[in-house]
Amino acid sequence: AQKITQTQPGMFVQEKEAVTLDCTYDTSDPSYGLFWYKQPSSGEMIFLIYQGSYDQQNATEGRYSLNFQKARKSANLVISASQLGDSAMYFCAMREGLRRDDKIIFGKGTRLHILP
Amino acid sequence: NAGVTQTPKFQVLKTGQSMTLQCAQDMNHEYMSWYRQDPGMGLRLIHYSVGAGITDQGEVPNGYNVSRSTTEDFPLRLLSAAPSQTSVYFCASIGPGREGSPSYEQYFGPGTRLTVT
């Protein structure tokens, strides 16, 4: 079974609109961390935001916020006021356990296209 | 700090050839890993290491070898390249996060695009 599921292979959004990228995860470990990464066409992986399983509040980082719904095992990325530069591939990832050497597993990604 | 560096950026191999993808980090991170990225598959873990002298297999280890003789370097070896190994390869390390990020964060190299014909 997939540990990380991103159900939207591609999305098209008008510039300045808000975007929600879906991510659901599967784990029985009470301790875990959830990550979002951006991969622009240049290919590098850029860390965006992190949510720990014990964090009480949803993580925010500038225009990025993580809508963490623990009971539903959902960790959606919300981008407010989208910009053309947000066009990229976005990956959700999970680390089961919170030790440094716990492996990080990635979803298959969502390709976001921002339309002018 | 240079962060995580990878060489080469691009490589074309013929089936059956061998080569080593180089990865180095100057952040004194103990944990390093190799991923491959294929269209529609996300990133899949090949091998990882939790310190010098210690390596372990990830999801897709077949056809690849690794070693970790120093903290800084984590090379990935293809002993006999196959067309199925055509992919983009990322090396990453895990270490203390930057301000505002989690206790540990994963740092990625720029990637190596490998084509096997």
Interface residues (C-beta under 8 A of the other chain):
Chain A: I4 P9 G33 F35 G43 E44 M45 F47 Y50 G52 E61 F91 A93 L98 R100 D101 K103 I104 I105 F106 G107 K108 G109
Chain B: E30 Y31 S33 Y35 G40 M41 G42 L43 R44 L45 Y48 V50 G58 V88 F90 A92 I94 G97 G100 S101 P102 S103 Y104 E105 Q106 F108 P110 G111 R113
